[in-house]
Amino acid sequence: MSLDLKARRLLAVMAHPDDCEMLAGGTLFHLKELGWDLGIVTMTAGDCGSVTIPREELARIRYAEAKAAADYLGAWYACAGLMDVEVFCNHENLRRVVEVMRRFDPDVVITHSPEDYMLDHEEASRLARGASFALAIPNYETRQNPPVKPARATPVLYYADAIEGTDPLGRRIYPQFYVDISQTLQSKREMLARHVSQREWLRSHHGIDEYLEQMTAWAAAYGRECGVGHAEGFRQHLGHAYPHQPILQEALKGVLRERVANR
């Protein structure tokens, strides 16, 4: 299927609230400045991200935080309704994800790296990949009533950098291209700061005391790889039947960077 290169609707499909901000927030602010329509979908509402708050209450809190972060960006937000540590690529979850993605009808999708530190991210990547393929198939029907009509076309699919930029064995997964987010870093920090509940969780479970500073340090490390202050990295899915047009690369060519040799 062909895709209108002038279309500008991007959907970030991630596992948990705050994943989009961590991995692609700076890039999304660049696209917002270019007039793109933006959306965020999370597989879960983040129901396991606390050692003190009960699951149902936490899901309400984190859903509200995710909505506040999306509002700060000026983006549409929806949750697919799955549960933390139970994000699996199966037929029932795929139908849920297709339903919610069809509501936004994206031209471009960004999701997790296929290889990441946790299965929720990897399985969310598989779900987003499978759903992107199914979105425009008329005979792929979901259970939503009334049904959401199929998407206009298969969206262009991109993978964000993995957390810390490595696979589960600690090996660096280098991006195909970097986006210089030095000018949008503060907005990325402000968006991430909407996830107030996560500071205590990460400090207790991951040993990370400074939520925003850790994100900034990762962005600085990627920036050193491409010779700028702060960056985010991406790869494009180029498999058969997925669009190969470099839509993000063309839109962001003013802030696009390549890896500096020997870094």
C-alpha positions as YAML, in Angstrom:
chain: A
units: angstrom
residues:
- id: 1
  name: MET
  ca: [0.00, 0.00, 0.00]
- id: 2
  name: SER
  ca: [1.21, 3.50, -0.76]
- id: 3
  name: LEU
  ca: [1.43, 6.21, 1.86]
- id: 4
  name: ASP
  ca: [0.97, 9.93, 1.33]
- id: 5
  name: LEU
  ca: [4.32, 11.45, 2.24]
- id: 6
  name: LYS
  ca: [2.54, 14.65, 3.28]
- id: 7
  name: ALA
  ca: [0.58, 12.84, 6.00]
- id: 8
  name: ARG
  ca: [1.74, 13.63, 9.50]
- id: 9
  name: ARG
  ca: [0.14, 11.42, 12.14]
- id: 10
  name: LEU
  ca: [2.55, 9.63, 14.46]
- id: 11
  name: LEU
  ca: [1.64, 7.15, 17.18]
- id: 12
  name: ALA
  ca: [4.15, 6.06, 19.83]
- id: 13
  name: VAL
  ca: [3.13, 2.56, 20.99]
- id: 14
  name: MET
  ca: [4.97, 1.61, 24.16]
- id: 15
  name: ALA
  ca: [4.62, -0.80, 27.06]
- id: 16
  name: HIS
  ca: [4.23, 1.49, 30.08]
- id: 17
  name: PRO
  ca: [3.54, 5.11, 31.03]
- id: 18
  name: ASP
  ca: [6.84, 7.06, 30.79]
- id: 19
  name: ASP
  ca: [8.45, 4.76, 28.17]
- id: 20
  name: CYS
  ca: [7.58, 7.17, 25.36]
- id: 21
  name: GLU
  ca: [9.02, 10.11, 27.25]
- id: 22
  name: MET
  ca: [12.22, 8.22, 28.06]
- id: 23
  name: LEU
  ca: [12.83, 6.93, 24.55]
- id: 24
  name: ALA
  ca: [11.32, 9.40, 22.08]
- id: 25
  name: GLY
  ca: [10.10, 12.49, 23.93]
- id: 26
  name: GLY
  ca: [12.63, 14.89, 22.47]
- id: 27
  name: THR
  ca: [11.90, 13.74, 18.93]
- id: 28
  name: LEU
  ca: [8.16, 14.13, 19.46]
- id: 29
  name: PHE
  ca: [8.62, 17.76, 20.46]
- id: 30
  name: HIS
  ca: [10.52, 18.36, 17.22]
- id: 31
  name: LEU
  ca: [7.63, 16.85, 15.29]
- id: 32
  name: LYS
  ca: [5.10, 18.89, 17.25]
- id: 33
  name: GLU
  ca: [6.94, 22.03, 16.13]
- id: 34
  name: LEU
  ca: [6.56, 20.79, 12.55]
- id: 35
  name: GLY
  ca: [2.80, 20.50, 12.93]
- id: 36
  name: TRP
  ca: [2.48, 16.74, 13.27]
- id: 37
  name: ASP
  ca: [-0.51, 15.18, 15.02]
- id: 38
  name: LEU
  ca: [0.82, 12.97, 17.81]
- id: 39
  name: GLY
  ca: [-0.58, 10.11, 19.84]
- id: 40
  name: ILE
  ca: [0.67, 7.81, 22.59]
- id: 41
  name: VAL
  ca: [-0.58, 4.31, 23.41]
- id: 42
  name: THR
  ca: [0.62, 2.32, 26.39]
- id: 43
  name: MET
  ca: [-0.05, -1.40, 26.73]
- id: 44
  name: THR
  ca: [-0.58, -1.04, 30.49]
- id: 45
  name: ALA
  ca: [-1.41, 1.67, 32.98]
- id: 46
  name: GLY
  ca: [1.70, 0.80, 35.01]
- id: 47
  name: ASP
  ca: [-0.08, -1.19, 37.73]
- id: 48
  name: CYS
  ca: [3.05, -2.87, 39.19]
- id: 49
  name: GLY
  ca: [5.32, 0.17, 39.41]
- id: 50
  name: SER
  ca: [5.25, 0.67, 43.19]
- id: 51
  name: VAL
  ca: [6.19, -1.09, 46.43]
- id: 52
  name: THR
  ca: [3.64, 0.82, 48.53]
- id: 53
  name: ILE
  ca: [0.57, 1.64, 46.40]
- id: 54
  name: PRO
  ca: [-2.04, -1.10, 45.70]
- id: 55
  name: ARG
  ca: [-2.34, -2.20, 42.08]
- id: 56
  name: GLU
  ca: [-5.75, -0.73, 41.18]
- id: 57
  name: GLU
  ca: [-4.99, 2.59, 42.83]
- id: 58
  name: LEU
  ca: [-1.60, 2.77, 41.18]
- id: 59
  name: ALA
  ca: [-3.11, 2.10, 37.76]
- id: 60
  name: ARG
  ca: [-5.43, 5.08, 38.25]
- id: 61
  name: ILE
  ca: [-2.54, 7.28, 39.37]
- id: 62
  name: ARG
  ca: [-0.25, 6.32, 36.53]
- id: 63
  name: TYR
  ca: [-3.00, 6.58, 33.92]
- id: 64
  name: ALA
  ca: [-3.61, 10.14, 35.08]
- id: 65
  name: GLU
  ca: [0.14, 10.87, 34.95]
- id: 66
  name: ALA
  ca: [0.36, 9.47, 31.41]
- id: 67
  name: LYS
  ca: [-2.58, 11.60, 30.34]
- id: 68
  name: ALA
  ca: [-1.00, 14.68, 31.93]
- id: 69
  name: ALA
  ca: [2.26, 14.00, 30.09]
- id: 70
  name: ALA
  ca: [0.43, 13.57, 26.78]
- id: 71
  name: ASP
  ca: [-1.51, 16.78, 27.43]
- id: 72
  name: TYR
  ca: [1.78, 18.62, 28.03]
- id: 73
  name: LEU
  ca: [2.94, 17.44, 24.58]
- id: 74
  name: GLY
  ca: [-0.46, 18.15, 23.05]
- id: 75
  name: ALA
  ca: [-0.92, 14.49, 22.14]
- id: 76
  name: TRP
  ca: [-3.81, 12.02, 22.14]
- id: 77
  name: TYR
  ca: [-3.47, 9.22, 24.74]
- id: 78
  name: ALA
  ca: [-4.99, 5.77, 25.20]
- id: 79
  name: CYS
  ca: [-4.21, 2.62, 27.18]
- id: 80
  name: ALA
  ca: [-4.73, -0.87, 25.72]
- id: 81
  name: GLY
  ca: [-5.69, -2.23, 29.14]
- id: 82
  name: LEU
  ca: [-3.08, -4.96, 29.59]
- id: 83
  name: MET
  ca: [-1.29, -5.66, 32.88]
- id: 84
  name: ASP
  ca: [2.35, -5.11, 33.84]
- id: 85
  name: VAL
  ca: [4.59, -8.20, 33.34]
- id: 86
  name: GLU
  ca: [1.73, -9.80, 31.37]
- id: 87
  name: VAL
  ca: [2.31, -8.07, 28.05]
- id: 88
  name: PHE
  ca: [2.40, -10.96, 25.59]
- id: 89
  name: CYS
  ca: [1.96, -11.10, 21.84]
- id: 90
  name: ASN
  ca: [-1.11, -13.34, 21.55]
- id: 91
  name: HIS
  ca: [-4.28, -13.10, 19.50]
- id: 92
  name: GLU
  ca: [-6.45, -11.49, 22.17]
- id: 93
  name: ASN
  ca: [-3.91, -8.79, 23.03]
- id: 94
  name: LEU
  ca: [-3.22, -8.15, 19.35]
- id: 95
  name: ARG
  ca: [-6.91, -7.44, 18.74]
- id: 96
  name: ARG
  ca: [-6.94, -5.00, 21.65]
- id: 97
  name: VAL
  ca: [-3.92, -3.16, 20.28]
- id: 98
  name: VAL
  ca: [-5.34, -3.05, 16.76]
- id: 99
  name: GLU
  ca: [-8.58, -1.58, 18.12]
- id: 100
  name: VAL
  ca: [-6.86, 1.24, 19.96]
- id: 101
  name: MET
  ca: [-4.38, 1.98, 17.15]
- id: 102
  name: ARG
  ca: [-7.17, 2.15, 14.55]
- id: 103
  name: ARG
  ca: [-8.81, 4.88, 16.61]
- id: 104
  name: PHE
  ca: [-5.81, 7.12, 15.88]
- id: 105
  name: ASP
  ca: [-5.09, 5.81, 12.33]
- id: 106
  name: PRO
  ca: [-1.35, 6.59, 12.28]
- id: 107
  name: ASP
  ca: [0.89, 7.18, 9.29]
- id: 108
  name: VAL
  ca: [4.00, 6.49, 11.38]
- id: 109
  name: VAL
  ca: [4.45, 4.24, 14.43]
- id: 110
  name: ILE
  ca: [7.35, 4.26, 16.91]
- id: 111
  name: THR
  ca: [7.67, 1.36, 19.31]
- id: 112
  name: HIS
  ca: [10.26, -0.39, 21.49]
- id: 113
  name: SER
  ca: [13.40, -2.06, 20.23]
- id: 114
  name: PRO
  ca: [12.73, -5.76, 19.46]
- id: 115
  name: GLU
  ca: [15.58, -6.50, 21.90]
- id: 116
  name: ASP
  ca: [15.41, -4.76, 25.27]
- id: 117
  name: TYR
  ca: [16.05, -5.36, 28.95]
- id: 118
  name: MET
  ca: [12.57, -6.68, 29.80]
- id: 119
  name: LEU
  ca: [9.94, -8.81, 28.11]
- id: 120
  name: ASP
  ca: [7.15, -6.24, 28.44]
- id: 121
  name: HIS
  ca: [9.13, -4.01, 26.08]
- id: 122
  name: GLU
  ca: [10.01, -6.79, 23.66]
- id: 123
  name: GLU
  ca: [6.47, -8.13, 23.56]
- id: 124
  name: ALA
  ca: [5.05, -4.62, 23.14]
- id: 125
  name: SER
  ca: [7.38, -4.25, 20.16]
- id: 126
  name: ARG
  ca: [5.99, -7.46, 18.66]
- id: 127
  name: LEU
  ca: [2.41, -6.36, 19.31]
- id: 128
  name: ALA
  ca: [3.02, -2.97, 17.69]
- id: 129
  name: ARG
  ca: [4.68, -4.64, 14.71]
- id: 130
  name: GLY
  ca: [1.86, -7.15, 14.28]
- id: 131
  name: ALA
  ca: [-0.84, -4.54, 14.79]
- id: 132
  name: SER
  ca: [0.79, -2.17, 12.28]
- id: 133
  name: PHE
  ca: [0.58, -4.93, 9.66]
- id: 134
  name: ALA
  ca: [-3.07, -5.69, 10.51]
- id: 135
  name: LEU
  ca: [-4.39, -2.13, 10.81]
- id: 136
  name: ALA
  ca: [-5.40, -1.72, 7.17]
- id: 137
  name: ILE
  ca: [-6.60, -5.29, 6.54]
- id: 138
  name: PRO
  ca: [-10.41, -5.09, 6.06]
- id: 139
  name: ASN
  ca: [-10.98, -8.73, 6.97]
- id: 140
  name: TYR
  ca: [-9.11, -8.42, 10.28]
- id: 141
  name: GLU
  ca: [-12.06, -7.72, 12.53]
- id: 142
  name: THR
  ca: [-11.88, -6.82, 16.19]
- id: 143
  name: ARG
  ca: [-14.55, -7.27, 18.83]
- id: 144
  name: GLN
  ca: [-15.20, -3.59, 19.39]
- id: 145
  name: ASN
  ca: [-18.83, -2.56, 18.91]
- id: 146
  name: PRO
  ca: [-19.32, -0.49, 16.90]
- id: 147
  name: PRO
  ca: [-16.18, -1.58, 15.02]
- id: 148
  name: VAL
  ca: [-13.44, 0.88, 14.19]
- id: 149
  name: LYS
  ca: [-12.86, 0.98, 10.46]
- id: 150
  name: PRO
  ca: [-9.51, -0.24, 9.09]
- id: 151
  name: ALA
  ca: [-6.64, 2.22, 8.77]
- id: 152
  name: ARG
  ca: [-5.96, 3.98, 5.48]
- id: 153
  name: ALA
  ca: [-2.60, 2.23, 4.99]
- id: 154
  name: THR
  ca: [0.09, 0.24, 6.75]
- id: 155
  name: PRO
  ca: [2.07, 2.79, 8.79]
- id: 156
  name: VAL
  ca: [5.81, 3.30, 8.52]
- id: 157
  name: LEU
  ca: [7.33, 1.51, 11.52]
- id: 158
  name: TYR
  ca: [10.31, 2.63, 13.62]
- id: 159
  name: TYR
  ca: [12.03, 1.22, 16.69]
- id: 160
  name: ALA
  ca: [13.32, 3.52, 19.43]
- id: 161
  name: ASP
  ca: [16.61, 2.82, 21.15]
- id: 162
  name: ALA
  ca: [16.52, 0.15, 23.84]
- id: 163
  name: ILE
  ca: [16.78, 1.26, 27.47]
- id: 164
  name: GLU
  ca: [20.48, 2.08, 28.02]
- id: 165
  name: GLY
  ca: [20.93, 1.29, 24.31]
- id: 166
  name: THR
  ca: [21.75, -2.38, 24.87]
- id: 167
  name: ASP
  ca: [20.29, -5.82, 24.31]
- id: 168
  name: PRO
  ca: [19.67, -8.22, 27.25]
- id: 169
  name: LEU
  ca: [23.34, -9.26, 27.16]
- id: 170
  name: GLY
  ca: [24.57, -5.69, 27.47]
- id: 171
  name: ARG
  ca: [25.70, -5.30, 23.86]
- id: 172
  name: ARG
  ca: [25.14, -1.89, 22.25]
- id: 173
  name: ILE
  ca: [22.43, -1.82, 19.60]
- id: 174
  name: TYR
  ca: [23.46, 1.08, 17.39]
- id: 175
  name: PRO
  ca: [20.70, 3.18, 15.79]
- id: 176
  name: GLN
  ca: [20.38, 3.69, 12.05]
- id: 177
  name: PHE
  ca: [20.14, 7.39, 12.78]
- id: 178
  name: TYR
  ca: [20.13, 9.80, 15.73]
- id: 179
  name: VAL
  ca: [17.94, 12.83, 16.39]
- id: 180
  name: ASP
  ca: [19.63, 15.79, 18.07]
- id: 181
  name: ILE
  ca: [17.32, 16.67, 20.97]
- id: 182
  name: SER
  ca: [19.56, 19.28, 22.58]
- id: 183
  name: GLN
  ca: [16.95, 21.98, 21.89]
- id: 184
  name: THR
  ca: [13.98, 19.89, 23.09]
- id: 185
  name: LEU
  ca: [15.62, 18.23, 26.09]
- id: 186
  name: GLN
  ca: [14.02, 20.57, 28.63]
- id: 187
  name: SER
  ca: [10.57, 19.87, 27.20]
- id: 188
  name: LYS
  ca: [11.34, 16.14, 27.35]
- id: 189
  name: ARG
  ca: [12.31, 16.55, 31.02]
- id: 190
  name: GLU
  ca: [9.12, 18.49, 31.78]
- id: 191
  name: MET
  ca: [7.02, 15.81, 30.11]
- id: 192
  name: LEU
  ca: [8.76, 13.02, 32.02]
- id: 193
  name: ALA
  ca: [8.33, 14.94, 35.27]
- id: 194
  name: ARG
  ca: [4.57, 14.41, 35.00]
- id: 195
  name: HIS
  ca: [5.21, 10.79, 36.08]
- id: 196
  name: VAL
  ca: [5.59, 11.72, 39.73]
- id: 197
  name: SER
  ca: [4.94, 8.24, 41.16]
- id: 198
  name: GLN
  ca: [7.90, 6.64, 39.41]
- id: 199
  name: ARG
  ca: [10.75, 8.31, 41.28]
- id: 200
  name: GLU
  ca: [10.22, 6.27, 44.45]
- id: 201
  name: TRP
  ca: [9.60, 3.06, 42.53]
- id: 202
  name: LEU
  ca: [12.79, 3.33, 40.49]
- id: 203
  name: ARG
  ca: [14.81, 4.24, 43.55]
- id: 204
  name: SER
  ca: [13.59, 1.18, 45.46]
- id: 205
  name: HIS
  ca: [13.52, -1.38, 42.63]
- id: 206
  name: HIS
  ca: [16.22, -0.23, 40.17]
- id: 207
  name: GLY
  ca: [18.56, 1.68, 42.49]
- id: 208
  name: ILE
  ca: [18.07, 4.88, 40.45]
- id: 209
  name: ASP
  ca: [17.58, 7.90, 42.68]
- id: 210
  name: GLU
  ca: [17.28, 10.66, 40.13]
- id: 211
  name: TYR
  ca: [14.63, 9.82, 37.55]
- id: 212
  name: LEU
  ca: [15.16, 12.85, 35.31]
- id: 213
  name: GLU
  ca: [18.93, 12.89, 35.67]
- id: 214
  name: GLN
  ca: [19.25, 9.25, 34.59]
- id: 215
  name: MET
  ca: [17.21, 9.93, 31.45]
- id: 216
  name: THR
  ca: [19.35, 12.99, 30.72]
- id: 217
  name: ALA
  ca: [22.56, 10.98, 31.20]
- id: 218
  name: TRP
  ca: [21.38, 8.36, 28.70]
- id: 219
  name: ALA
  ca: [20.52, 11.08, 26.17]
- id: 220
  name: ALA
  ca: [23.97, 12.63, 26.70]
- id: 221
  name: ALA
  ca: [25.64, 9.25, 26.09]
- id: 222
  name: TYR
  ca: [23.80, 8.86, 22.78]
- id: 223
  name: GLY
  ca: [24.70, 12.44, 21.95]
- id: 224
  name: ARG
  ca: [28.39, 11.65, 22.36]
- id: 225
  name: GLU
  ca: [28.03, 8.87, 19.80]
- id: 226
  name: CYS
  ca: [26.87, 11.34, 17.16]
- id: 227
  name: GLY
  ca: [28.69, 14.49, 18.23]
- id: 228
  name: VAL
  ca: [25.86, 16.52, 19.83]
- id: 229
  name: GLY
  ca: [24.82, 17.37, 23.37]
- id: 230
  name: HIS
  ca: [21.85, 15.00, 23.67]
- id: 231
  name: ALA
  ca: [20.25, 12.56, 21.24]
- id: 232
  name: GLU
  ca: [17.71, 9.78, 20.71]
- id: 233
  name: GLY
  ca: [18.29, 6.84, 18.39]
- id: 234
  name: PHE
  ca: [15.99, 5.03, 15.97]
- id: 235
  name: ARG
  ca: [15.88, 2.19, 13.45]
- id: 236
  name: GLN
  ca: [13.34, 1.71, 10.67]
- id: 237
  name: HIS
  ca: [11.58, -1.60, 10.08]
- id: 238
  name: LEU
  ca: [12.34, -2.48, 6.46]
- id: 239
  name: GLY
  ca: [10.76, -5.91, 6.14]
- id: 240
  name: HIS
  ca: [8.62, -7.00, 3.22]
- id: 241
  name: ALA
  ca: [5.17, -5.34, 2.96]
- id: 242
  name: TYR
  ca: [6.01, -2.51, 5.36]
- id: 243
  name: PRO
  ca: [6.50, 0.96, 3.84]
- id: 244
  name: HIS
  ca: [10.15, 1.87, 3.28]
- id: 245
  name: GLN
  ca: [9.71, 5.62, 2.84]
- id: 246
  name: PRO
  ca: [12.09, 7.46, 5.23]
- id: 247
  name: ILE
  ca: [9.37, 9.77, 6.49]
- id: 248
  name: LEU
  ca: [10.94, 10.57, 9.87]
- id: 249
  name: GLN
  ca: [14.37, 11.04, 8.33]
- id: 250
  name: GLU
  ca: [12.99, 13.48, 5.77]
- id: 251
  name: ALA
  ca: [10.94, 15.42, 8.31]
- id: 252
  name: LEU
  ca: [13.80, 15.67, 10.81]
- id: 253
  name: LYS
  ca: [16.70, 16.17, 8.40]
- id: 254
  name: GLY
  ca: [17.63, 19.43, 10.11]
- id: 255
  name: VAL
  ca: [18.35, 17.60, 13.38]
- id: 256
  name: LEU
  ca: [19.34, 14.21, 11.96]
- id: 257
  name: ARG
  ca: [22.79, 12.90, 12.91]
- id: 258
  name: GLU
  ca: [24.91, 9.86, 12.11]
- id: 259
  name: ARG
  ca: [27.23, 7.93, 14.36]
- id: 260
  name: VAL
  ca: [30.68, 9.45, 14.72]
- id: 261
  name: ALA
  ca: [33.41, 6.98, 13.78]
- id: 262
  name: ASN
  ca: [35.17, 5.21, 16.67]
- id: 263
  name: ARG
  ca: [32.47, 6.19, 19.19]
...
